[in-house]
Amino acid sequence: MAAPAAQHAGTAARDRLSWVRLSSVLLPLATPVSDAKVLTGRQRPMTEVAFLFAEIATEGGHQGIGFSYSKRAGGPGQFAHAREIAEHLLGEDPNDIGRLWTKLVWAGASVGRSGLATQAVAAFDIALWDLKAKRASLPLAKLLGAHRDSVRCYNTSGGFLHAPTEEVLANATASLEKGIGGIKIKVGHPDGRRDLERVRAVREHVGDGVPLMVDANQQWDRPTARRMGRALEPLDLVWIEEPLDAYDAQGHAALAAALDTPVATGEMLAGVAEHWELIRQGAADIIQPDAPRIGGITQFLKLAALAEHQQLPLAPHFAMEIHLHLAAAYPIEPWVEHFDWLEPLFNERLETSGGRMHIPARPGLGITLSEQARAWTQAVHEVGNRP
């Protein structure tokens, strides 16, 4: 895109941003987490998640909060980039969210419009949307225009590969008792027979009526994905997630055409353009964008419009505190991923019942940082003056 002409908040502005606070927060995980990439030596078990929080305020006293995150490396880089560009928001009209996204991207144009750079921008963008909804005294989903007040949800955090099958079964029972609707478990063992035994055990345990998904975390090559996909067909899965490398659009397209079980992917992609390649090639039956990873809510809404045009179901990845609102505003019945990892960061909890996650009545995202989040804070940077 061409560089925009210099623009600032105009005379129509009713309020201006006066303060920005950035926090780098390191969330420890109770148990080291392993998926297929750990079993094959590509990564180490995950022991923590790094968060970038952006808190903003205006001269008129309105406030917003947003966040981005990084699993394993990248958190300090996000924080460093956000520090460099934060001052570009001061004096701006918080209503001009699209223009401010572009301004922040161009402030760091030489490092590109995807990946770490736009993930840093995402924290600001999400905070701006949170502020806008709070000022309107509406939950974000209602500001965007909700199609429903609750969204189908499924649990992932109980099905990682470090957990033995008996523990996965117990976790599935606990999730269903909490009112969560579906269960997703990880696959991708070097010996595929172990995957099949594990998935069959979960299906038998939860019964035929419970939605069940599997996630290979990009583990398989094309022939293995076809064999495993065919072997899993009798288990009536809602989807097979990330069976191939995240950027193998052609392979995903061929697999989606060959299997009756839907193929879901997209969580690792870092921009709208990368998702469009999946959509264009018919590589995903279900698209799984992650708002913090693709640059925030402004970019997510652009992608959602493209997905809706192709009649694709939506199942956003991670960060249910954000994605619940975005999924509720998507016309085609979506799914939201339930992860309880983030709960210690916030004072509030999301409600689940009847297999669905419910939009909170609180304005904005409906979250405030807990004292525990403050205690886990590694670094802070502020610009401007808080009203």
C-alpha positions as CSV (number, residue, x, y, z in Angstrom):
1,M,0.0,0.0,0.0
2,A,1.2,3.5,-0.7
3,A,2.4,5.7,2.2
4,P,-0.6,7.7,3.5
5,A,-0.6,11.5,3.6
6,A,0.2,12.9,7.0
7,Q,-3.1,13.1,9.0
8,H,-4.0,14.0,12.5
9,A,-7.1,14.3,14.7
10,G,-9.2,17.0,13.0
11,T,-11.7,19.6,14.3
12,A,-14.5,17.0,14.5
13,A,-12.6,15.2,17.3
14,R,-14.5,15.1,20.6
15,D,-11.7,13.6,22.6
16,R,-8.0,12.8,22.3
17,L,-5.6,10.1,23.6
18,S,-3.5,11.5,26.4
19,W,-1.9,8.4,28.0
20,V,-0.5,5.0,27.1
21,R,0.9,2.4,29.4
22,L,2.6,-0.8,28.2
23,S,3.2,-3.8,30.4
24,S,5.2,-6.9,29.7
25,V,3.7,-9.7,31.7
26,L,5.0,-13.3,31.9
27,L,2.3,-15.9,32.7
28,P,3.8,-19.1,34.2
29,L,2.0,-22.3,33.3
30,A,1.2,-24.8,36.1
31,T,2.5,-27.7,34.0
32,P,5.0,-27.7,31.0
33,V,2.9,-28.1,27.9
34,S,3.8,-30.4,25.0
35,D,2.3,-30.9,21.5
36,A,3.5,-32.7,18.4
37,K,6.3,-30.2,17.8
38,V,7.8,-31.0,21.2
39,L,7.7,-34.8,20.7
40,T,9.6,-34.4,17.4
41,G,12.2,-32.1,18.9
42,R,11.2,-28.9,17.1
43,Q,10.4,-27.0,20.3
44,R,10.8,-27.4,24.0
45,P,7.8,-27.8,26.3
46,M,6.1,-24.5,26.9
47,T,6.4,-23.2,30.4
48,E,5.1,-19.6,30.1
49,V,3.3,-17.2,27.9
50,A,4.5,-13.6,27.4
51,F,1.8,-10.9,27.2
52,L,1.9,-7.3,25.9
53,F,-0.8,-5.2,27.6
54,A,-1.7,-1.8,26.3
55,E,-3.8,0.5,28.5
56,I,-4.9,3.8,27.1
57,A,-6.8,6.8,28.3
58,T,-8.2,10.0,26.8
59,E,-8.4,13.6,28.0
60,G,-12.1,13.0,28.6
61,G,-11.4,10.2,31.0
62,H,-12.3,7.2,28.8
63,Q,-10.1,4.1,29.1
64,G,-9.3,0.9,27.1
65,I,-7.2,-2.2,27.4
66,G,-5.9,-4.6,24.8
67,F,-3.3,-7.3,24.6
68,S,-1.1,-9.4,22.4
69,Y,1.0,-12.4,23.3
70,S,3.8,-14.7,22.4
71,K,4.3,-18.4,23.2
72,R,8.0,-19.0,23.7
73,A,10.3,-16.4,22.0
74,G,9.0,-13.0,20.9
75,G,7.5,-11.3,24.0
76,P,10.3,-8.9,24.7
77,G,10.5,-8.0,21.0
78,Q,6.8,-7.1,20.9
79,F,7.2,-4.9,24.0
80,A,10.3,-3.2,22.5
81,H,8.4,-2.4,19.2
82,A,5.4,-1.2,21.1
83,R,7.6,1.1,23.2
84,E,9.0,2.8,20.0
85,I,5.6,3.5,18.5
86,A,3.4,4.2,21.5
87,E,3.9,8.0,21.4
88,H,2.4,8.2,17.9
89,L,-1.1,7.8,19.6
90,L,-0.8,10.8,21.8
91,G,-3.2,13.7,20.7
92,E,-5.1,11.4,18.4
93,D,-8.8,10.9,18.2
94,P,-9.5,7.3,19.6
95,N,-12.4,7.0,17.2
96,D,-10.2,6.9,14.2
97,I,-9.2,3.3,14.7
98,G,-8.5,2.3,11.1
99,R,-6.4,5.4,10.5
100,L,-4.5,4.8,13.7
101,W,-3.7,1.2,12.8
102,T,-2.2,2.5,9.5
103,K,-0.3,5.2,11.3
104,L,1.3,2.7,13.8
105,V,2.2,0.3,11.0
106,W,3.9,3.0,9.0
107,A,5.8,4.1,12.1
108,G,7.6,0.8,11.8
109,A,7.2,0.2,8.1
110,S,10.7,-1.1,7.6
111,V,9.9,-4.2,9.7
112,G,6.8,-5.0,7.7
113,R,3.1,-5.5,8.0
114,S,3.0,-9.0,9.6
115,G,4.5,-10.9,12.4
116,L,6.0,-9.3,15.5
117,A,5.5,-5.7,14.3
118,T,1.8,-5.9,13.7
119,Q,1.3,-8.1,16.8
120,A,2.6,-5.2,18.8
121,V,0.2,-2.9,17.0
122,A,-2.6,-5.4,17.8
123,A,-2.4,-4.5,21.5
124,F,-3.1,-0.9,20.8
125,D,-5.8,-1.7,18.2
126,I,-7.7,-3.9,20.6
127,A,-7.4,-1.3,23.4
128,L,-9.0,1.3,21.0
129,W,-11.9,-1.0,20.3
130,D,-12.3,-1.7,24.0
131,L,-12.4,2.0,24.7
132,K,-14.9,2.7,22.0
133,A,-17.3,0.0,23.3
134,K,-16.9,1.2,26.9
135,R,-17.7,4.8,25.9
136,A,-20.9,3.5,24.3
137,S,-21.6,1.4,27.4
138,L,-21.8,-1.7,25.3
139,P,-20.1,-5.1,25.2
140,L,-17.8,-5.1,22.2
141,A,-19.9,-7.8,20.5
142,K,-22.9,-5.5,20.7
143,L,-21.0,-2.5,19.4
144,L,-19.9,-4.6,16.4
145,G,-23.4,-6.0,15.9
146,A,-23.9,-9.4,17.5
147,H,-25.7,-12.2,15.7
148,R,-26.0,-14.1,19.0
149,D,-25.5,-13.7,22.7
150,S,-23.5,-16.9,23.2
151,V,-21.2,-19.0,21.0
152,R,-20.5,-22.7,20.8
153,C,-17.3,-23.5,22.7
154,Y,-14.8,-26.3,23.0
155,N,-11.9,-27.0,25.4
156,T,-8.3,-27.5,24.2
157,S,-6.2,-27.0,27.4
158,G,-7.1,-30.5,28.7
159,G,-5.9,-32.4,25.7
160,F,-2.2,-31.8,25.2
161,L,0.2,-34.7,24.5
162,H,2.1,-34.4,27.7
163,A,-1.0,-35.7,29.5
164,P,-1.6,-39.5,29.6
165,T,-4.9,-40.7,28.1
166,E,-6.5,-41.2,31.5
167,E,-5.9,-37.6,32.4
168,V,-7.2,-36.4,29.1
169,L,-10.4,-38.4,29.7
170,A,-10.8,-36.8,33.2
171,N,-10.2,-33.4,31.8
172,A,-12.9,-34.0,29.1
173,T,-15.4,-34.9,31.8
174,A,-14.5,-31.8,33.8
175,S,-14.9,-29.6,30.8
176,L,-18.3,-31.0,29.9
177,E,-19.4,-30.6,33.5
178,K,-18.5,-26.9,33.3
179,G,-20.9,-26.5,30.4
180,I,-18.3,-26.5,27.6
181,G,-19.7,-28.0,24.5
182,G,-16.8,-29.8,22.7
183,I,-13.5,-31.4,23.3
184,K,-10.3,-31.0,21.2
185,I,-7.2,-33.1,21.8
186,K,-3.8,-33.0,20.3
187,V,-2.4,-35.6,17.9
188,G,0.9,-36.0,16.1
189,H,2.7,-38.8,17.9
190,P,5.6,-40.2,15.8
191,D,3.6,-43.5,15.9
192,G,0.2,-42.7,14.5
193,R,-1.3,-45.8,16.1
194,R,-1.0,-44.0,19.5
195,D,-3.0,-41.1,18.1
196,L,-5.8,-43.4,16.8
197,E,-6.0,-45.2,20.2
198,R,-6.1,-41.9,22.0
199,V,-8.8,-40.4,19.9
200,R,-10.9,-43.6,19.9
201,A,-10.7,-43.6,23.7
202,V,-11.9,-40.0,24.0
203,R,-14.8,-40.7,21.5
204,E,-15.9,-43.7,23.5
205,H,-15.6,-41.8,26.8
206,V,-17.6,-38.7,25.7
207,G,-20.0,-40.5,23.5
208,D,-21.2,-39.9,19.9
209,G,-23.2,-36.8,20.7
210,V,-20.2,-34.7,21.9
211,P,-18.4,-32.6,19.3
212,L,-14.8,-33.8,19.1
213,M,-11.9,-32.2,17.2
214,V,-8.2,-33.1,16.8
215,D,-5.2,-30.8,16.3
216,A,-1.9,-32.1,14.6
217,N,0.0,-28.8,15.1
218,Q,1.5,-29.0,11.5
219,Q,3.1,-32.3,12.3
220,W,2.2,-34.5,9.3
221,D,3.5,-34.5,5.7
222,R,1.0,-34.8,2.9
223,P,0.9,-38.7,2.7
224,T,0.7,-39.1,6.5
225,A,-2.1,-36.5,6.7
226,R,-4.1,-38.4,4.0
227,R,-3.6,-41.7,5.8
228,M,-4.4,-40.3,9.2
229,G,-7.4,-38.4,7.9
230,R,-8.9,-41.5,6.4
231,A,-8.3,-43.5,9.5
232,L,-10.0,-40.8,11.6
233,E,-13.1,-40.5,9.4
234,P,-15.2,-43.1,11.3
235,L,-14.9,-41.1,14.5
236,D,-17.1,-38.3,13.2
237,L,-14.8,-35.4,14.0
238,V,-15.9,-31.8,13.7
239,W,-12.5,-31.0,12.2
240,I,-8.9,-32.0,11.8
241,E,-6.7,-28.9,12.6
242,E,-3.4,-28.0,11.1
243,P,-2.6,-31.3,9.6
244,L,0.2,-29.8,7.4
245,D,2.6,-26.9,7.5
246,A,0.7,-23.7,8.1
247,Y,1.8,-22.2,4.8
248,D,1.1,-25.3,2.6
249,A,-2.1,-24.0,1.1
250,Q,-2.0,-26.4,-1.9
251,G,-1.5,-29.4,0.4
252,H,-4.4,-28.3,2.7
253,A,-6.6,-27.7,-0.3
254,A,-5.9,-31.2,-1.7
255,L,-6.5,-32.8,1.7
256,A,-9.7,-30.9,2.2
257,A,-11.0,-32.2,-1.1
258,A,-10.0,-35.7,-0.3
259,L,-11.6,-36.0,3.2
260,D,-15.1,-35.9,4.4
261,T,-13.9,-34.5,7.8
262,P,-13.5,-30.7,7.5
263,V,-9.9,-29.3,7.6
264,A,-9.3,-26.3,9.9
265,T,-6.3,-24.1,9.8
266,G,-5.0,-20.5,10.0
267,E,-4.0,-19.8,13.6
268,M,-0.3,-19.5,12.8
269,L,-0.7,-17.0,10.0
270,A,0.3,-13.4,10.7
271,G,-1.8,-11.3,8.4
272,V,-5.0,-11.0,6.3
273,A,-3.1,-11.6,3.1
274,E,-1.8,-14.9,4.3
275,H,-5.3,-16.0,5.2
276,W,-6.6,-14.9,1.9
277,E,-4.2,-17.4,0.2
278,L,-5.8,-20.2,2.2
279,I,-9.3,-18.9,1.3
280,R,-8.5,-18.4,-2.4
281,Q,-7.1,-21.9,-2.8
282,G,-10.0,-23.6,-0.9
283,A,-7.4,-24.8,1.7
284,A,-9.6,-24.5,4.8
285,D,-13.1,-25.7,5.4
286,I,-13.0,-23.8,8.7
287,I,-10.8,-20.7,9.1
288,Q,-9.0,-20.1,12.5
289,P,-7.6,-16.6,12.7
290,D,-6.1,-15.1,15.8
291,A,-6.8,-11.4,16.3
292,P,-3.6,-10.6,18.2
293,R,-1.5,-12.4,15.7
294,I,-2.9,-10.7,12.6
295,G,-2.8,-7.2,13.9
296,G,-5.9,-6.8,16.0
297,I,-9.6,-6.4,15.7
298,T,-9.4,-4.0,12.7
299,Q,-7.7,-6.6,10.6
300,F,-9.8,-9.5,12.0
301,L,-12.9,-7.8,10.8
302,K,-11.5,-7.5,7.3
303,L,-10.6,-11.2,7.3
304,A,-14.1,-12.1,8.7
305,A,-15.7,-10.3,5.7
306,L,-13.6,-12.3,3.3
307,A,-14.4,-15.6,5.1
308,E,-18.1,-14.8,5.2
309,H,-18.1,-14.1,1.4
310,Q,-16.9,-17.7,0.9
311,Q,-19.4,-19.0,3.5
312,L,-16.6,-20.3,5.7
313,P,-17.2,-21.2,9.3
314,L,-15.0,-19.4,11.8
315,A,-13.2,-20.8,14.9
316,P,-10.8,-18.2,16.2
317,H,-7.6,-19.4,18.0
318,F,-6.9,-18.9,21.7
319,A,-7.6,-15.5,23.6
320,M,-11.3,-16.3,24.2
321,E,-11.6,-13.0,26.1
322,I,-11.3,-11.2,22.7
323,H,-12.6,-13.8,20.3
324,L,-15.9,-14.4,22.1
325,H,-17.0,-10.9,21.0
326,L,-15.7,-11.3,17.4
327,A,-17.3,-14.7,17.0
328,A,-20.6,-13.5,18.3
329,A,-20.6,-10.8,15.6
330,Y,-19.9,-13.3,12.8
331,P,-23.0,-14.2,10.7
332,I,-22.2,-18.0,10.3
333,E,-22.5,-20.0,13.5
334,P,-18.9,-20.1,14.9
335,W,-16.8,-21.8,17.6
336,V,-14.7,-20.3,20.3
337,E,-11.7,-22.1,21.9
338,H,-11.9,-22.3,25.7
339,F,-8.5,-21.9,27.4
340,D,-8.4,-21.3,31.1
341,W,-4.7,-20.4,31.0
342,L,-5.4,-16.6,30.9
343,E,-7.9,-16.5,33.8
344,P,-5.4,-15.5,36.5
345,L,-4.6,-12.3,34.5
346,F,-8.1,-10.9,34.9
347,N,-10.6,-10.2,37.7
348,E,-13.5,-11.5,35.7
349,R,-14.5,-14.9,34.4
350,L,-16.4,-15.9,31.3
351,E,-19.6,-18.0,31.8
352,T,-20.1,-21.3,30.0
353,S,-23.3,-23.4,30.1
354,G,-25.2,-25.6,27.7
355,G,-22.2,-26.0,25.5
356,R,-21.9,-22.3,24.9
357,M,-19.8,-19.3,26.1
358,H,-21.9,-16.3,26.9
359,I,-21.2,-12.6,26.1
360,P,-20.6,-10.7,29.4
361,A,-22.9,-7.8,30.0
362,R,-19.9,-5.7,31.0
363,P,-18.9,-2.9,28.5
364,G,-16.0,-3.4,26.2
365,L,-14.1,-6.7,26.4
366,G,-15.3,-6.9,30.0
367,I,-11.9,-7.5,31.5
368,T,-9.7,-5.7,34.0
369,L,-6.1,-6.7,35.0
370,S,-5.8,-8.6,38.3
371,E,-3.2,-7.9,41.0
372,Q,-1.6,-11.2,40.0
373,A,-1.1,-9.8,36.5
374,R,0.6,-6.8,38.0
375,A,2.8,-9.1,40.1
376,W,3.9,-11.0,37.0
377,T,4.8,-7.7,35.2
378,Q,8.4,-7.7,34.0
379,A,8.6,-4.2,32.5
380,V,6.4,-1.1,32.2
381,H,6.6,1.9,29.8
382,E,4.3,5.0,29.9
383,V,3.9,8.0,27.7
384,G,1.7,11.0,28.2
385,N,-0.3,12.0,31.2
386,R,-3.1,10.0,32.7
387,P,-6.2,12.1,33.5
